[in-house]
Amino acid sequence: MRSFYHYMMRYRGNKQADDEKQLADWMFEDHSFPKQATSYHELSSYLEWNIPFTNALAVFDRLYDAYQIEENG
């Protein structure tokens, strides 16, 4: 299973400046982000302590659900 970070990199470089791109860009630029993590709890805990923008947790929850569906088929 690939990491959530790897899944999110599909949103980097999008021409449209949306929440998905903002979160992906922040993850890329944050050198402490747990880039190998696949666990919801590890990732959400990190985001709760280092929230990059107001609705980042809601965006993460939505994208993590999509990540789970794609990775687990």
TIVO-2410 file (N, C-alpha, C; in nm, 3 decimals):
# residues 73
REC num residu      c1      c2      c3 atome chaine
REC   1      M   0.085  -0.118   0.000     N      A
REC   1      M   0.000   0.000   0.000    CA      A
REC   1      M   0.089   0.124   0.000     C      A
REC   2      R   0.061   0.213  -0.092     N      A
REC   2      R   0.139   0.337  -0.096    CA      A
REC   2      R   0.093   0.430   0.016     C      A
REC   3      S   0.177   0.523   0.051     N      A
REC   3      S   0.146   0.615   0.160    CA      A
REC   3      S   0.042   0.717   0.116     C      A
REC   4      F  -0.022   0.779   0.216     N      A
REC   4      F  -0.117   0.885   0.189    CA      A
REC   4      F  -0.047   1.003   0.121     C      A
REC   5      Y   0.074   1.030   0.165     N      A
REC   5      Y   0.153   1.139   0.104    CA      A
REC   5      Y   0.167   1.114  -0.046     C      A
REC   6      H   0.204   0.995  -0.083     N      A
REC   6      H   0.221   0.960  -0.225    CA      A
REC   6      H   0.089   0.979  -0.300     C      A
REC   7      Y  -0.021   0.936  -0.241     N      A
REC   7      Y  -0.153   0.955  -0.299    CA      A
REC   7      Y  -0.183   1.103  -0.322     C      A
REC   8      M  -0.148   1.186  -0.225     N      A
REC   8      M  -0.179   1.329  -0.231    CA      A
REC   8      M  -0.097   1.405  -0.335     C      A
REC   9      M   0.015   1.352  -0.375     N      A
REC   9      M   0.101   1.425  -0.469    CA      A
REC   9      M   0.035   1.441  -0.606     C      A
REC  10      R  -0.072   1.368  -0.632     N      A
REC  10      R  -0.148   1.387  -0.758    CA      A
REC  10      R  -0.211   1.525  -0.766     C      A
REC  11      Y  -0.231   1.590  -0.651     N      A
REC  11      Y  -0.297   1.721  -0.647    CA      A
REC  11      Y  -0.198   1.837  -0.659     C      A
REC  12      R  -0.069   1.810  -0.647     N      A
REC  12      R   0.030   1.916  -0.662    CA      A
REC  12      R   0.035   1.960  -0.807     C      A
REC  13      G   0.054   2.086  -0.828     N      A
REC  13      G   0.068   2.137  -0.963    CA      A
REC  13      G  -0.064   2.158  -1.036     C      A
REC  14      N  -0.176   2.131  -0.968     N      A
REC  14      N  -0.304   2.159  -1.031    CA      A
REC  14      N  -0.313   2.307  -1.065     C      A
REC  15      K  -0.370   2.337  -1.178     N      A
REC  15      K  -0.384   2.478  -1.217    CA      A
REC  15      K  -0.487   2.548  -1.131     C      A
REC  16      Q  -0.588   2.473  -1.089     N      A
REC  16      Q  -0.693   2.530  -1.004    CA      A
REC  16      Q  -0.645   2.532  -0.859     C      A
REC  17      A  -0.648   2.647  -0.797     N      A
REC  17      A  -0.605   2.661  -0.658    CA      A
REC  17      A  -0.720   2.622  -0.566     C      A
REC  18      D  -0.730   2.493  -0.533     N      A
REC  18      D  -0.836   2.446  -0.446    CA      A
REC  18      D  -0.777   2.390  -0.317     C      A
REC  19      D  -0.863   2.344  -0.228     N      A
REC  19      D  -0.818   2.293  -0.098    CA      A
REC  19      D  -0.728   2.171  -0.112     C      A
REC  20      E  -0.757   2.085  -0.209     N      A
REC  20      E  -0.676   1.966  -0.229    CA      A
REC  20      E  -0.533   2.004  -0.266     C      A
REC  21      K  -0.520   2.100  -0.357     N      A
REC  21      K  -0.387   2.148  -0.397    CA      A
REC  21      K  -0.316   2.214  -0.280     C      A
REC  22      Q  -0.389   2.294  -0.203     N      A
REC  22      Q  -0.330   2.363  -0.089    CA      A
REC  22      Q  -0.276   2.262   0.013     C      A
REC  23      L  -0.352   2.157   0.041     N      A
REC  23      L  -0.307   2.056   0.136    CA      A
REC  23      L  -0.187   1.978   0.081     C      A
REC  24      A  -0.193   1.939  -0.045     N      A
REC  24      A  -0.082   1.866  -0.106    CA      A
REC  24      A   0.045   1.949  -0.108     C      A
REC  25      D   0.034   2.076  -0.143     N      A
REC  25      D   0.152   2.163  -0.145    CA      A
REC  25      D   0.210   2.180  -0.006     C      A
REC  26      W   0.123   2.195   0.094     N      A
REC  26      W   0.170   2.209   0.231    CA      A
REC  26      W   0.242   2.081   0.276     C      A
REC  27      M   0.185   1.966   0.245     N      A
REC  27      M   0.248   1.838   0.282    CA      A
REC  27      M   0.386   1.826   0.218     C      A
REC  28      F   0.397   1.867   0.093     N      A
REC  28      F   0.524   1.860   0.021    CA      A
REC  28      F   0.630   1.950   0.085     C      A
REC  29      E   0.588   2.067   0.127     N      A
REC  29      E   0.681   2.165   0.183    CA      A
REC  29      E   0.714   2.142   0.330     C      A
REC  30      D   0.632   2.065   0.400     N      A
REC  30      D   0.654   2.037   0.542    CA      A
REC  30      D   0.748   1.918   0.555     C      A
REC  31      H   0.873   1.945   0.589     N      A
REC  31      H   0.974   1.839   0.596    CA      A
REC  31      H   0.952   1.741   0.711     C      A
REC  32      S   0.865   1.776   0.805     N      A
REC  32      S   0.837   1.686   0.918    CA      A
REC  32      S   0.713   1.601   0.895     C      A
REC  33      F   0.641   1.624   0.786     N      A
REC  33      F   0.520   1.547   0.760    CA      A
REC  33      F   0.555   1.397   0.750     C      A
REC  34      P   0.473   1.311   0.814     N      A
REC  34      P   0.501   1.166   0.811    CA      A
REC  34      P   0.473   1.107   0.672     C      A
REC  35      K   0.571   1.118   0.584     N      A
REC  35      K   0.552   1.084   0.443    CA      A
REC  35      K   0.529   0.936   0.416     C      A
REC  36      Q   0.566   0.849   0.507     N      A
REC  36      Q   0.545   0.705   0.486    CA      A
REC  36      Q   0.418   0.653   0.552     C      A
REC  37      A   0.346   0.739   0.621     N      A
REC  37      A   0.229   0.696   0.699    CA      A
REC  37      A   0.111   0.656   0.611     C      A
REC  38      T   0.040   0.555   0.660     N      A
REC  38      T  -0.085   0.511   0.597    CA      A
REC  38      T  -0.199   0.516   0.697     C      A
REC  39      S  -0.168   0.530   0.824     N      A
REC  39      S  -0.266   0.525   0.933    CA      A
REC  39      S  -0.342   0.658   0.947     C      A
REC  40      Y  -0.474   0.647   0.951     N      A
REC  40      Y  -0.558   0.765   0.970    CA      A
REC  40      Y  -0.521   0.838   1.098     C      A
REC  41      H  -0.502   0.764   1.206     N      A
REC  41      H  -0.477   0.826   1.336    CA      A
REC  41      H  -0.343   0.899   1.339     C      A
REC  42      E  -0.242   0.842   1.280     N      A
REC  42      E  -0.112   0.909   1.276    CA      A
REC  42      E  -0.120   1.038   1.195     C      A
REC  43      L  -0.184   1.031   1.080     N      A
REC  43      L  -0.195   1.147   0.993    CA      A
REC  43      L  -0.285   1.255   1.051     C      A
REC  44      S  -0.400   1.217   1.103     N      A
REC  44      S  -0.492   1.318   1.157    CA      A
REC  44      S  -0.435   1.383   1.282     C      A
REC  45      S  -0.364   1.307   1.363     N      A
REC  45      S  -0.300   1.364   1.481    CA      A
REC  45      S  -0.196   1.469   1.440     C      A
REC  46      Y  -0.117   1.436   1.340     N      A
REC  46      Y  -0.017   1.531   1.292    CA      A
REC  46      Y  -0.084   1.659   1.242     C      A
REC  47      L  -0.190   1.642   1.164     N      A
REC  47      L  -0.260   1.759   1.112    CA      A
REC  47      L  -0.325   1.841   1.222     C      A
REC  48      E  -0.378   1.776   1.324     N      A
REC  48      E  -0.440   1.849   1.435    CA      A
REC  48      E  -0.339   1.939   1.505     C      A
REC  49      W  -0.215   1.893   1.517     N      A
REC  49      W  -0.112   1.971   1.584    CA      A
REC  49      W  -0.047   2.073   1.492     C      A
REC  50      N  -0.056   2.052   1.361     N      A
REC  50      N   0.014   2.139   1.266    CA      A
REC  50      N  -0.079   2.190   1.157     C      A
REC  51      I  -0.201   2.219   1.192     N      A
REC  51      I  -0.303   2.253   1.093    CA      A
REC  51      I  -0.258   2.369   1.002     C      A
REC  52      P  -0.254   2.343   0.871     N      A
REC  52      P  -0.203   2.444   0.779    CA      A
REC  52      P  -0.304   2.551   0.738     C      A
REC  53      F  -0.434   2.520   0.742     N      A
REC  53      F  -0.538   2.617   0.710    CA      A
REC  53      F  -0.668   2.571   0.774     C      A
REC  54      T  -0.764   2.659   0.782     N      A
REC  54      T  -0.885   2.641   0.862    CA      A
REC  54      T  -0.957   2.509   0.840     C      A
REC  55      N  -0.987   2.474   0.717     N      A
REC  55      N  -1.065   2.353   0.693    CA      A
REC  55      N  -0.979   2.235   0.647     C      A
REC  56      A  -0.852   2.235   0.681     N      A
REC  56      A  -0.761   2.128   0.638    CA      A
REC  56      A  -0.805   1.991   0.689     C      A
REC  57      L  -0.858   1.983   0.811     N      A
REC  57      L  -0.898   1.852   0.864    CA      A
REC  57      L  -1.018   1.796   0.788     C      A
REC  58      A  -1.111   1.881   0.750     N      A
REC  58      A  -1.227   1.835   0.671    CA      A
REC  58      A  -1.180   1.788   0.533     C      A
REC  59      V  -1.088   1.859   0.474     N      A
REC  59      V  -1.033   1.820   0.344    CA      A
REC  59      V  -0.960   1.686   0.358     C      A
REC  60      F  -0.880   1.674   0.463     N      A
REC  60      F  -0.808   1.549   0.488    CA      A
REC  60      F  -0.904   1.433   0.504     C      A
REC  61      D  -1.009   1.448   0.584     N      A
REC  61      D  -1.106   1.340   0.606    CA      A
REC  61      D  -1.166   1.292   0.474     C      A
REC  62      R  -1.205   1.385   0.391     N      A
REC  62      R  -1.265   1.351   0.262    CA      A
REC  62      R  -1.165   1.278   0.171     C      A
REC  63      L  -1.043   1.330   0.165     N      A
REC  63      L  -0.942   1.270   0.079    CA      A
REC  63      L  -0.891   1.137   0.134     C      A
REC  64      Y  -0.888   1.124   0.266     N      A
REC  64      Y  -0.845   0.996   0.323    CA      A
REC  64      Y  -0.945   0.886   0.290     C      A
REC  65      D  -1.074   0.918   0.292     N      A
REC  65      D  -1.176   0.821   0.252    CA      A
REC  65      D  -1.155   0.776   0.108     C      A
REC  66      A  -1.129   0.871   0.019     N      A
REC  66      A  -1.104   0.838  -0.122    CA      A
REC  66      A  -0.977   0.754  -0.136     C      A
REC  67      Y  -0.875   0.787  -0.058     N      A
REC  67      Y  -0.750   0.712  -0.057    CA      A
REC  67      Y  -0.774   0.567  -0.016     C      A
REC  68      Q  -0.852   0.546   0.089     N      A
REC  68      Q  -0.883   0.412   0.136    CA      A
REC  68      Q  -0.955   0.331   0.030     C      A
REC  69      I  -1.052   0.393  -0.036     N      A
REC  69      I  -1.128   0.323  -0.140    CA      A
REC  69      I  -1.035   0.284  -0.255     C      A
REC  70      E  -0.950   0.376  -0.296     N      A
REC  70      E  -0.860   0.347  -0.409    CA      A
REC  70      E  -0.756   0.242  -0.372     C      A
REC  71      E  -0.702   0.249  -0.253     N      A
REC  71      E  -0.596   0.156  -0.214    CA      A
REC  71      E  -0.649   0.016  -0.180     C      A
REC  72      N  -0.769   0.011  -0.126     N      A
REC  72      N  -0.823  -0.119  -0.083    CA      A
REC  72      N  -0.923  -0.178  -0.181     C      A
REC  73      G  -0.947  -0.106  -0.288     N      A
REC  73      G  -1.033  -0.152  -0.395    CA      A
REC  73      G  -1.171  -0.182  -0.354     C      A
***
